[in-house]
Amino acid sequence: MKEQRHLPALRAHIEQLLSKGWVIASRSPMTLRSGSRCYLVSHGMLISESATRAA
């Protein structure tokens, strides 16, 4: 069966974060949380919430 997923490296990185205890806090937009840390997936990139607040 042909692989249908896009951005396999990003997906692998997200799976690694999940295995380390991160949780999916939201699916639209995809948001990952671990304690007070938060990442947002946007346009194929994993963006730190603190980086978006600083901008």
N, C-alpha and C positions, 0 to 999 in steps of 0.2 A: 504494500500500500504506500502511495506517495505521501510524503510529509506535507501537511497542509498549513502548518503553523508559520507565522511570519516572525522575524527577529529571534531566531533560536538562541543567540548569545544572551539577549536580554532576558528571555524566559528562563534560561539556565541560571542566570544571576538571581532572579527573583525566587526561583526554587531553592537556591542556596540560602537566601535570606530567610525564607519560610522554615527551612530546616534548622536554622539557628534561633527560632523563636519569634520572628517577626510574624505579624498577622495582617490579613487583608482587612482594612478598616472600611473600605468602600470600593465598589467596582466601577462607578461612573462619577468622576474619573477614578481610575485605579489608584488607590492610596494604601501604602503599607505603613504599619506602626510597630514600634518597639519602645515601650516606655514613653518618654517624652519626644523621642525621635520620630520623624515622619518623612516618607518619600512619596512623591507623586510621579506617576508614569505619564509622560506627555510627549507626543510625536516621536515615540520610540526611544525616549531618553528617561532615565531615572533621575529625578530632580529632588534635592533636599529642600524641605519646606523652609528651613532657616535661610537657605540661599535665596528663595523667592521673597522672603520677608525683607532681606537686606537690600534687595534691588529697588 
